[in-house]
Amino acid sequence: MNNAISNILRFLLVLLAQIFVFRHTHLFGCVSINIFLLALLMLPFEVPRWVQYLIAFATGFLIDIFNVTYGINASACTLIMFVRPYLVVALNGRKTDDIVDKPLPGVKDFRWLLAYTVILVFIQQFAAIIIETFTFQHFWKTLLVILGNTILTSTVILCCEYLFVPVKKRN
């Protein structure tokens, strides 16, 4: 029960940080930090998929309400929850039914966390920004914004994971 409470508190803290702080933070006028993805990326693997989809949709929908983006983040967050099990299989080389680990420092090594975070953040950013712009007229500028958001968001997420999650080494 303690694990569930800590997950809920982390989820609420990350959402509040996104809504009240990071929503107003823009680098060079177009690159932003989406720290709310940390709550989705750190969900334990043993949570049922349908619950993951509901959590992802609700998280994205809450962010959409405050950003007035009309479902863009809800769809992009649901997409990364759909892709997540397949990515974990690709990174681990085994089925997700066998996986009981959590995507946390100390449980997974840095390279695994880096690949996991960057790929899922890139997918979310790509989906959200392509849906938002809905044109290929300024493709290179859009791609630069996607890459900038991915790099900045992934860096902040990894820093938060290593700063605030106690690292427990496996025996």
CNS distance restraints for C-alpha pairs under 8 A (distance, minus, plus):
assign (resid   1 and name CA) (resid   5 and name CA) 6.33 0.50 0.50
assign (resid   2 and name CA) (resid   6 and name CA) 6.20 0.50 0.50
assign (resid   3 and name CA) (resid   7 and name CA) 6.16 0.50 0.50
assign (resid   4 and name CA) (resid   8 and name CA) 6.20 0.50 0.50
assign (resid   5 and name CA) (resid   9 and name CA) 6.12 0.50 0.50
assign (resid   6 and name CA) (resid  10 and name CA) 6.02 0.50 0.50
assign (resid   7 and name CA) (resid  11 and name CA) 6.04 0.50 0.50
assign (resid   7 and name CA) (resid  43 and name CA) 7.78 0.50 0.50
assign (resid   8 and name CA) (resid  12 and name CA) 6.20 0.50 0.50
assign (resid   9 and name CA) (resid  13 and name CA) 6.05 0.50 0.50
assign (resid  10 and name CA) (resid  14 and name CA) 6.08 0.50 0.50
assign (resid  10 and name CA) (resid  39 and name CA) 6.99 0.50 0.50
assign (resid  11 and name CA) (resid  15 and name CA) 6.21 0.50 0.50
assign (resid  11 and name CA) (resid  39 and name CA) 5.16 0.50 0.50
assign (resid  12 and name CA) (resid  16 and name CA) 6.09 0.50 0.50
assign (resid  13 and name CA) (resid  17 and name CA) 6.12 0.50 0.50
assign (resid  14 and name CA) (resid  18 and name CA) 6.19 0.50 0.50
assign (resid  14 and name CA) (resid  35 and name CA) 6.61 0.50 0.50
assign (resid  14 and name CA) (resid  36 and name CA) 5.51 0.50 0.50
assign (resid  14 and name CA) (resid  38 and name CA) 7.28 0.50 0.50
assign (resid  14 and name CA) (resid  39 and name CA) 6.58 0.50 0.50
assign (resid  15 and name CA) (resid  19 and name CA) 6.12 0.50 0.50
assign (resid  15 and name CA) (resid  35 and name CA) 7.91 0.50 0.50
assign (resid  15 and name CA) (resid  36 and name CA) 5.51 0.50 0.50
assign (resid  15 and name CA) (resid  39 and name CA) 8.00 0.50 0.50
assign (resid  15 and name CA) (resid  59 and name CA) 7.90 0.50 0.50
assign (resid  15 and name CA) (resid  63 and name CA) 7.94 0.50 0.50
assign (resid  16 and name CA) (resid  20 and name CA) 5.91 0.50 0.50
assign (resid  16 and name CA) (resid  21 and name CA) 7.86 0.50 0.50
assign (resid  17 and name CA) (resid  21 and name CA) 5.29 0.50 0.50
assign (resid  17 and name CA) (resid  22 and name CA) 6.33 0.50 0.50
assign (resid  17 and name CA) (resid  35 and name CA) 7.62 0.50 0.50
assign (resid  17 and name CA) (resid  36 and name CA) 7.89 0.50 0.50
assign (resid  18 and name CA) (resid  22 and name CA) 4.67 0.50 0.50
assign (resid  18 and name CA) (resid  23 and name CA) 5.60 0.50 0.50
assign (resid  18 and name CA) (resid  34 and name CA) 6.76 0.50 0.50
assign (resid  18 and name CA) (resid  35 and name CA) 5.95 0.50 0.50
assign (resid  18 and name CA) (resid  36 and name CA) 5.84 0.50 0.50
assign (resid  19 and name CA) (resid  23 and name CA) 5.53 0.50 0.50
assign (resid  19 and name CA) (resid  63 and name CA) 7.08 0.50 0.50
assign (resid  19 and name CA) (resid  66 and name CA) 6.79 0.50 0.50
assign (resid  20 and name CA) (resid  24 and name CA) 7.54 0.50 0.50
assign (resid  21 and name CA) (resid  25 and name CA) 6.89 0.50 0.50
assign (resid  22 and name CA) (resid  32 and name CA) 7.56 0.50 0.50
assign (resid  22 and name CA) (resid  33 and name CA) 6.08 0.50 0.50
assign (resid  22 and name CA) (resid  34 and name CA) 6.96 0.50 0.50
assign (resid  22 and name CA) (resid  35 and name CA) 7.27 0.50 0.50
assign (resid  23 and name CA) (resid  32 and name CA) 7.75 0.50 0.50
assign (resid  23 and name CA) (resid  33 and name CA) 7.68 0.50 0.50
assign (resid  23 and name CA) (resid  34 and name CA) 7.82 0.50 0.50
assign (resid  23 and name CA) (resid  67 and name CA) 7.54 0.50 0.50
assign (resid  25 and name CA) (resid  32 and name CA) 6.10 0.50 0.50
assign (resid  25 and name CA) (resid  33 and name CA) 6.98 0.50 0.50
assign (resid  26 and name CA) (resid  30 and name CA) 5.94 0.50 0.50
assign (resid  26 and name CA) (resid  31 and name CA) 5.41 0.50 0.50
assign (resid  26 and name CA) (resid  32 and name CA) 4.66 0.50 0.50
assign (resid  26 and name CA) (resid  33 and name CA) 7.39 0.50 0.50
assign (resid  27 and name CA) (resid  31 and name CA) 4.95 0.50 0.50
assign (resid  27 and name CA) (resid  32 and name CA) 6.13 0.50 0.50
assign (resid  30 and name CA) (resid 145 and name CA) 6.62 0.50 0.50
assign (resid  31 and name CA) (resid 145 and name CA) 5.93 0.50 0.50
assign (resid  31 and name CA) (resid 148 and name CA) 5.84 0.50 0.50
assign (resid  31 and name CA) (resid 149 and name CA) 5.26 0.50 0.50
assign (resid  31 and name CA) (resid 152 and name CA) 7.88 0.50 0.50
assign (resid  32 and name CA) (resid 149 and name CA) 5.68 0.50 0.50
assign (resid  32 and name CA) (resid 152 and name CA) 7.42 0.50 0.50
assign (resid  32 and name CA) (resid 153 and name CA) 7.53 0.50 0.50
assign (resid  33 and name CA) (resid 149 and name CA) 6.43 0.50 0.50
assign (resid  33 and name CA) (resid 152 and name CA) 6.22 0.50 0.50
assign (resid  33 and name CA) (resid 153 and name CA) 4.91 0.50 0.50
assign (resid  33 and name CA) (resid 156 and name CA) 7.67 0.50 0.50
assign (resid  34 and name CA) (resid 149 and name CA) 7.87 0.50 0.50
assign (resid  34 and name CA) (resid 153 and name CA) 5.71 0.50 0.50
assign (resid  35 and name CA) (resid 153 and name CA) 6.48 0.50 0.50
assign (resid  35 and name CA) (resid 156 and name CA) 7.21 0.50 0.50
assign (resid  35 and name CA) (resid 157 and name CA) 6.41 0.50 0.50
assign (resid  36 and name CA) (resid  40 and name CA) 7.35 0.50 0.50
assign (resid  36 and name CA) (resid  59 and name CA) 7.86 0.50 0.50
assign (resid  37 and name CA) (resid  41 and name CA) 6.10 0.50 0.50
assign (resid  37 and name CA) (resid 121 and name CA) 7.44 0.50 0.50
assign (resid  37 and name CA) (resid 157 and name CA) 7.89 0.50 0.50
assign (resid  38 and name CA) (resid  42 and name CA) 6.08 0.50 0.50
assign (resid  38 and name CA) (resid 157 and name CA) 5.85 0.50 0.50
assign (resid  39 and name CA) (resid  43 and name CA) 6.57 0.50 0.50
assign (resid  40 and name CA) (resid  55 and name CA) 7.86 0.50 0.50
assign (resid  40 and name CA) (resid  56 and name CA) 6.60 0.50 0.50
assign (resid  40 and name CA) (resid  81 and name CA) 7.88 0.50 0.50
assign (resid  41 and name CA) (resid 103 and name CA) 7.37 0.50 0.50
assign (resid  41 and name CA) (resid 117 and name CA) 7.25 0.50 0.50
assign (resid  42 and name CA) (resid 102 and name CA) 7.28 0.50 0.50
assign (resid  42 and name CA) (resid 103 and name CA) 5.75 0.50 0.50
assign (resid  42 and name CA) (resid 104 and name CA) 6.87 0.50 0.50
assign (resid  43 and name CA) (resid  47 and name CA) 7.43 0.50 0.50
assign (resid  43 and name CA) (resid  52 and name CA) 7.90 0.50 0.50
assign (resid  43 and name CA) (resid 102 and name CA) 7.57 0.50 0.50
assign (resid  43 and name CA) (resid 103 and name CA) 7.62 0.50 0.50
assign (resid  44 and name CA) (resid 101 and name CA) 7.55 0.50 0.50
assign (resid  44 and name CA) (resid 102 and name CA) 5.19 0.50 0.50
assign (resid  44 and name CA) (resid 103 and name CA) 7.03 0.50 0.50
assign (resid  45 and name CA) (resid  96 and name CA) 7.79 0.50 0.50
assign (resid  45 and name CA) (resid  99 and name CA) 7.09 0.50 0.50
assign (resid  45 and name CA) (resid 100 and name CA) 6.49 0.50 0.50
assign (resid  45 and name CA) (resid 101 and name CA) 6.98 0.50 0.50
assign (resid  45 and name CA) (resid 102 and name CA) 6.22 0.50 0.50
assign (resid  45 and name CA) (resid 103 and name CA) 7.90 0.50 0.50
assign (resid  46 and name CA) (resid  99 and name CA) 7.85 0.50 0.50
assign (resid  46 and name CA) (resid 100 and name CA) 6.35 0.50 0.50
assign (resid  47 and name CA) (resid  51 and name CA) 6.67 0.50 0.50
assign (resid  47 and name CA) (resid  52 and name CA) 6.62 0.50 0.50
assign (resid  48 and name CA) (resid  52 and name CA) 6.39 0.50 0.50
assign (resid  49 and name CA) (resid  53 and name CA) 6.20 0.50 0.50
assign (resid  50 and name CA) (resid  54 and name CA) 6.28 0.50 0.50
assign (resid  51 and name CA) (resid  55 and name CA) 6.09 0.50 0.50
assign (resid  52 and name CA) (resid  56 and name CA) 6.01 0.50 0.50
assign (resid  52 and name CA) (resid  81 and name CA) 6.50 0.50 0.50
assign (resid  53 and name CA) (resid  57 and name CA) 6.01 0.50 0.50
assign (resid  53 and name CA) (resid  78 and name CA) 5.70 0.50 0.50
assign (resid  53 and name CA) (resid  81 and name CA) 6.12 0.50 0.50
assign (resid  53 and name CA) (resid  82 and name CA) 7.45 0.50 0.50
assign (resid  54 and name CA) (resid  58 and name CA) 5.98 0.50 0.50
assign (resid  55 and name CA) (resid  59 and name CA) 5.98 0.50 0.50
assign (resid  56 and name CA) (resid  60 and name CA) 6.09 0.50 0.50
assign (resid  56 and name CA) (resid  74 and name CA) 6.97 0.50 0.50
assign (resid  56 and name CA) (resid  77 and name CA) 5.25 0.50 0.50
assign (resid  56 and name CA) (resid  78 and name CA) 5.24 0.50 0.50
assign (resid  56 and name CA) (resid  81 and name CA) 6.71 0.50 0.50
assign (resid  57 and name CA) (resid  61 and name CA) 5.89 0.50 0.50
assign (resid  57 and name CA) (resid  74 and name CA) 4.78 0.50 0.50
assign (resid  57 and name CA) (resid  75 and name CA) 6.86 0.50 0.50
assign (resid  57 and name CA) (resid  77 and name CA) 6.27 0.50 0.50
assign (resid  57 and name CA) (resid  78 and name CA) 5.45 0.50 0.50
assign (resid  58 and name CA) (resid  62 and name CA) 6.04 0.50 0.50
assign (resid  58 and name CA) (resid  74 and name CA) 6.96 0.50 0.50
assign (resid  59 and name CA) (resid  63 and name CA) 6.32 0.50 0.50
assign (resid  59 and name CA) (resid  74 and name CA) 6.92 0.50 0.50
assign (resid  59 and name CA) (resid  77 and name CA) 7.63 0.50 0.50
assign (resid  60 and name CA) (resid  64 and name CA) 6.03 0.50 0.50
assign (resid  60 and name CA) (resid  71 and name CA) 7.36 0.50 0.50
assign (resid  60 and name CA) (resid  72 and name CA) 7.69 0.50 0.50
assign (resid  60 and name CA) (resid  73 and name CA) 4.54 0.50 0.50
assign (resid  60 and name CA) (resid  74 and name CA) 3.70 0.50 0.50
assign (resid  60 and name CA) (resid  75 and name CA) 7.22 0.50 0.50
assign (resid  60 and name CA) (resid  76 and name CA) 7.55 0.50 0.50
assign (resid  60 and name CA) (resid  77 and name CA) 5.79 0.50 0.50
assign (resid  60 and name CA) (resid  78 and name CA) 7.86 0.50 0.50
assign (resid  61 and name CA) (resid  65 and name CA) 6.19 0.50 0.50
assign (resid  61 and name CA) (resid  71 and name CA) 6.12 0.50 0.50
assign (resid  61 and name CA) (resid  73 and name CA) 6.57 0.50 0.50
assign (resid  61 and name CA) (resid  74 and name CA) 4.78 0.50 0.50
assign (resid  62 and name CA) (resid  66 and name CA) 6.68 0.50 0.50
assign (resid  63 and name CA) (resid  67 and name CA) 6.06 0.50 0.50
assign (resid  63 and name CA) (resid  73 and name CA) 6.85 0.50 0.50
assign (resid  63 and name CA) (resid  74 and name CA) 7.92 0.50 0.50
assign (resid  64 and name CA) (resid  68 and name CA) 5.32 0.50 0.50
assign (resid  64 and name CA) (resid  69 and name CA) 4.92 0.50 0.50
assign (resid  64 and name CA) (resid  70 and name CA) 5.80 0.50 0.50
assign (resid  64 and name CA) (resid  71 and name CA) 5.89 0.50 0.50
assign (resid  64 and name CA) (resid  72 and name CA) 6.87 0.50 0.50
assign (resid  64 and name CA) (resid  73 and name CA) 6.00 0.50 0.50
assign (resid  64 and name CA) (resid  74 and name CA) 7.01 0.50 0.50
assign (resid  65 and name CA) (resid  69 and name CA) 7.04 0.50 0.50
assign (resid  65 and name CA) (resid  70 and name CA) 7.24 0.50 0.50
assign (resid  69 and name CA) (resid  73 and name CA) 7.40 0.50 0.50
assign (resid  69 and name CA) (resid 132 and name CA) 7.94 0.50 0.50
assign (resid  71 and name CA) (resid  75 and name CA) 6.16 0.50 0.50
assign (resid  72 and name CA) (resid  76 and name CA) 6.29 0.50 0.50
assign (resid  72 and name CA) (resid 128 and name CA) 5.58 0.50 0.50
assign (resid  72 and name CA) (resid 131 and name CA) 6.64 0.50 0.50
assign (resid  72 and name CA) (resid 132 and name CA) 6.79 0.50 0.50
assign (resid  73 and name CA) (resid  77 and name CA) 5.83 0.50 0.50
assign (resid  73 and name CA) (resid 128 and name CA) 5.97 0.50 0.50
assign (resid  74 and name CA) (resid  78 and name CA) 6.17 0.50 0.50
assign (resid  75 and name CA) (resid  79 and name CA) 6.15 0.50 0.50
assign (resid  75 and name CA) (resid 128 and name CA) 7.77 0.50 0.50
assign (resid  76 and name CA) (resid  80 and name CA) 6.47 0.50 0.50
assign (resid  76 and name CA) (resid 123 and name CA) 7.83 0.50 0.50
assign (resid  76 and name CA) (resid 124 and name CA) 5.10 0.50 0.50
assign (resid  76 and name CA) (resid 125 and name CA) 7.58 0.50 0.50
assign (resid  76 and name CA) (resid 127 and name CA) 5.50 0.50 0.50
assign (resid  76 and name CA) (resid 128 and name CA) 5.51 0.50 0.50
assign (resid  77 and name CA) (resid  81 and name CA) 6.43 0.50 0.50
assign (resid  77 and name CA) (resid 124 and name CA) 6.26 0.50 0.50
assign (resid  78 and name CA) (resid  82 and name CA) 6.30 0.50 0.50
assign (resid  79 and name CA) (resid  83 and name CA) 6.28 0.50 0.50
assign (resid  79 and name CA) (resid 124 and name CA) 7.23 0.50 0.50
assign (resid  80 and name CA) (resid  84 and name CA) 5.78 0.50 0.50
assign (resid  80 and name CA) (resid 120 and name CA) 6.04 0.50 0.50
assign (resid  80 and name CA) (resid 123 and name CA) 6.66 0.50 0.50
assign (resid  80 and name CA) (resid 124 and name CA) 6.10 0.50 0.50
assign (resid  81 and name CA) (resid  85 and name CA) 7.59 0.50 0.50
assign (resid  83 and name CA) (resid  87 and name CA) 6.23 0.50 0.50
assign (resid  83 and name CA) (resid 120 and name CA) 7.93 0.50 0.50
assign (resid  84 and name CA) (resid  88 and name CA) 6.17 0.50 0.50
assign (resid  84 and name CA) (resid 120 and name CA) 7.27 0.50 0.50
assign (resid  85 and name CA) (resid  89 and name CA) 6.25 0.50 0.50
assign (resid  85 and name CA) (resid  96 and name CA) 6.27 0.50 0.50
assign (resid  86 and name CA) (resid  90 and name CA) 6.23 0.50 0.50
assign (resid  87 and name CA) (resid  91 and name CA) 6.08 0.50 0.50
assign (resid  87 and name CA) (resid 116 and name CA) 7.37 0.50 0.50
assign (resid  88 and name CA) (resid  92 and name CA) 5.86 0.50 0.50
assign (resid  88 and name CA) (resid  93 and name CA) 7.93 0.50 0.50
assign (resid  88 and name CA) (resid  96 and name CA) 6.90 0.50 0.50
assign (resid  88 and name CA) (resid 116 and name CA) 7.57 0.50 0.50
assign (resid  89 and name CA) (resid  93 and name CA) 5.27 0.50 0.50
assign (resid  89 and name CA) (resid  94 and name CA) 5.20 0.50 0.50
assign (resid  89 and name CA) (resid  95 and name CA) 5.45 0.50 0.50
assign (resid  89 and name CA) (resid  96 and name CA) 5.99 0.50 0.50
assign (resid  90 and name CA) (resid  94 and name CA) 7.43 0.50 0.50
assign (resid  91 and name CA) (resid 112 and name CA) 7.09 0.50 0.50
assign (resid  91 and name CA) (resid 116 and name CA) 7.75 0.50 0.50
assign (resid  94 and name CA) (resid  98 and name CA) 7.23 0.50 0.50
assign (resid  95 and name CA) (resid  99 and name CA) 7.15 0.50 0.50
assign (resid 101 and name CA) (resid 107 and name CA) 6.75 0.50 0.50
assign (resid 101 and name CA) (resid 108 and name CA) 7.96 0.50 0.50
assign (resid 102 and name CA) (resid 107 and name CA) 6.61 0.50 0.50
assign (resid 102 and name CA) (resid 108 and name CA) 7.65 0.50 0.50
assign (resid 103 and name CA) (resid 107 and name CA) 6.91 0.50 0.50
assign (resid 103 and name CA) (resid 108 and name CA) 6.24 0.50 0.50
assign (resid 103 and name CA) (resid 113 and name CA) 6.99 0.50 0.50
assign (resid 104 and name CA) (resid 108 and name CA) 5.95 0.50 0.50
assign (resid 104 and name CA) (resid 113 and name CA) 7.57 0.50 0.50
assign (resid 104 and name CA) (resid 161 and name CA) 7.13 0.50 0.50
assign (resid 104 and name CA) (resid 165 and name CA) 7.47 0.50 0.50
assign (resid 105 and name CA) (resid 109 and name CA) 6.47 0.50 0.50
assign (resid 105 and name CA) (resid 110 and name CA) 7.06 0.50 0.50
assign (resid 105 and name CA) (resid 113 and name CA) 7.50 0.50 0.50
assign (resid 105 and name CA) (resid 161 and name CA) 6.82 0.50 0.50
assign (resid 105 and name CA) (resid 162 and name CA) 6.39 0.50 0.50
assign (resid 105 and name CA) (resid 165 and name CA) 7.18 0.50 0.50
assign (resid 105 and name CA) (resid 166 and name CA) 7.83 0.50 0.50
assign (resid 105 and name CA) (resid 167 and name CA) 5.70 0.50 0.50
assign (resid 105 and name CA) (resid 168 and name CA) 7.68 0.50 0.50
assign (resid 106 and name CA) (resid 167 and name CA) 4.77 0.50 0.50
assign (resid 106 and name CA) (resid 168 and name CA) 4.97 0.50 0.50
assign (resid 106 and name CA) (resid 169 and name CA) 4.95 0.50 0.50
assign (resid 106 and name CA) (resid 170 and name CA) 7.07 0.50 0.50
assign (resid 107 and name CA) (resid 167 and name CA) 7.85 0.50 0.50
assign (resid 107 and name CA) (resid 168 and name CA) 6.98 0.50 0.50
assign (resid 107 and name CA) (resid 169 and name CA) 6.69 0.50 0.50
assign (resid 107 and name CA) (resid 170 and name CA) 6.72 0.50 0.50
assign (resid 108 and name CA) (resid 112 and name CA) 6.32 0.50 0.50
assign (resid 108 and name CA) (resid 113 and name CA) 6.52 0.50 0.50
assign (resid 109 and name CA) (resid 113 and name CA) 6.34 0.50 0.50
assign (resid 110 and name CA) (resid 114 and name CA) 5.92 0.50 0.50
assign (resid 111 and name CA) (resid 115 and name CA) 6.15 0.50 0.50
assign (resid 112 and name CA) (resid 116 and name CA) 6.01 0.50 0.50
assign (resid 113 and name CA) (resid 117 and name CA) 5.87 0.50 0.50
assign (resid 113 and name CA) (resid 158 and name CA) 7.84 0.50 0.50
assign (resid 114 and name CA) (resid 118 and name CA) 5.95 0.50 0.50
assign (resid 114 and name CA) (resid 154 and name CA) 7.95 0.50 0.50
assign (resid 114 and name CA) (resid 158 and name CA) 7.45 0.50 0.50
assign (resid 115 and name CA) (resid 119 and name CA) 5.93 0.50 0.50
assign (resid 116 and name CA) (resid 120 and name CA) 6.22 0.50 0.50
assign (resid 117 and name CA) (resid 121 and name CA) 5.92 0.50 0.50
assign (resid 117 and name CA) (resid 154 and name CA) 6.12 0.50 0.50
assign (resid 117 and name CA) (resid 157 and name CA) 7.86 0.50 0.50
assign (resid 117 and name CA) (resid 158 and name CA) 7.70 0.50 0.50
assign (resid 118 and name CA) (resid 122 and name CA) 5.89 0.50 0.50
assign (resid 118 and name CA) (resid 150 and name CA) 6.70 0.50 0.50
assign (resid 118 and name CA) (resid 151 and name CA) 7.47 0.50 0.50
assign (resid 118 and name CA) (resid 154 and name CA) 5.72 0.50 0.50
assign (resid 119 and name CA) (resid 123 and name CA) 6.23 0.50 0.50
assign (resid 120 and name CA) (resid 124 and name CA) 6.20 0.50 0.50
assign (resid 121 and name CA) (resid 125 and name CA) 5.99 0.50 0.50
assign (resid 121 and name CA) (resid 150 and name CA) 5.78 0.50 0.50
assign (resid 121 and name CA) (resid 153 and name CA) 7.36 0.50 0.50
assign (resid 121 and name CA) (resid 154 and name CA) 6.68 0.50 0.50
assign (resid 122 and name CA) (resid 126 and name CA) 5.83 0.50 0.50
assign (resid 122 and name CA) (resid 146 and name CA) 7.18 0.50 0.50
assign (resid 122 and name CA) (resid 147 and name CA) 7.35 0.50 0.50
assign (resid 122 and name CA) (resid 150 and name CA) 5.31 0.50 0.50
assign (resid 123 and name CA) (resid 127 and name CA) 6.07 0.50 0.50
assign (resid 124 and name CA) (resid 128 and name CA) 6.03 0.50 0.50
assign (resid 125 and name CA) (resid 129 and name CA) 5.88 0.50 0.50
assign (resid 125 and name CA) (resid 146 and name CA) 5.80 0.50 0.50
assign (resid 125 and name CA) (resid 149 and name CA) 6.98 0.50 0.50
assign (resid 125 and name CA) (resid 150 and name CA) 6.63 0.50 0.50
assign (resid 126 and name CA) (resid 130 and name CA) 5.87 0.50 0.50
assign (resid 126 and name CA) (resid 146 and name CA) 5.91 0.50 0.50
assign (resid 127 and name CA) (resid 131 and name CA) 5.98 0.50 0.50
assign (resid 128 and name CA) (resid 132 and name CA) 6.03 0.50 0.50
assign (resid 129 and name CA) (resid 133 and name CA) 6.01 0.50 0.50
assign (resid 129 and name CA) (resid 142 and name CA) 7.50 0.50 0.50
assign (resid 129 and name CA) (resid 146 and name CA) 6.97 0.50 0.50
assign (resid 130 and name CA) (resid 134 and name CA) 5.45 0.50 0.50
assign (resid 130 and name CA) (resid 135 and name CA) 7.25 0.50 0.50
assign (resid 130 and name CA) (resid 142 and name CA) 7.87 0.50 0.50
assign (resid 135 and name CA) (resid 139 and name CA) 7.88 0.50 0.50
assign (resid 138 and name CA) (resid 142 and name CA) 6.13 0.50 0.50
assign (resid 139 and name CA) (resid 143 and name CA) 6.04 0.50 0.50
assign (resid 140 and name CA) (resid 144 and name CA) 6.14 0.50 0.50
assign (resid 141 and name CA) (resid 145 and name CA) 6.28 0.50 0.50
assign (resid 142 and name CA) (resid 146 and name CA) 6.22 0.50 0.50
assign (resid 143 and name CA) (resid 147 and name CA) 6.13 0.50 0.50
assign (resid 144 and name CA) (resid 148 and name CA) 5.91 0.50 0.50
assign (resid 145 and name CA) (resid 149 and name CA) 5.96 0.50 0.50
assign (resid 146 and name CA) (resid 150 and name CA) 6.04 0.50 0.50
assign (resid 147 and name CA) (resid 151 and name CA) 6.08 0.50 0.50
assign (resid 148 and name CA) (resid 152 and name CA) 6.05 0.50 0.50
assign (resid 149 and name CA) (resid 153 and name CA) 5.74 0.50 0.50
assign (resid 150 and name CA) (resid 154 and name CA) 5.78 0.50 0.50
assign (resid 151 and name CA) (resid 155 and name CA) 6.03 0.50 0.50
assign (resid 152 and name CA) (resid 156 and name CA) 6.28 0.50 0.50
assign (resid 153 and name CA) (resid 157 and name CA) 6.05 0.50 0.50
assign (resid 154 and name CA) (resid 158 and name CA) 6.06 0.50 0.50
assign (resid 155 and name CA) (resid 159 and name CA) 6.11 0.50 0.50
assign (resid 156 and name CA) (resid 160 and name CA) 6.08 0.50 0.50
assign (resid 157 and name CA) (resid 161 and name CA) 6.16 0.50 0.50
assign (resid 158 and name CA) (resid 162 and name CA) 6.24 0.50 0.50
assign (resid 159 and name CA) (resid 163 and name CA) 5.94 0.50 0.50
assign (resid 160 and name CA) (resid 164 and name CA) 5.73 0.50 0.50
assign (resid 160 and name CA) (resid 165 and name CA) 7.67 0.50 0.50
assign (resid 161 and name CA) (resid 165 and name CA) 5.41 0.50 0.50
assign (resid 162 and name CA) (resid 166 and name CA) 7.58 0.50 0.50
assign (resid 162 and name CA) (resid 167 and name CA) 7.50 0.50 0.50
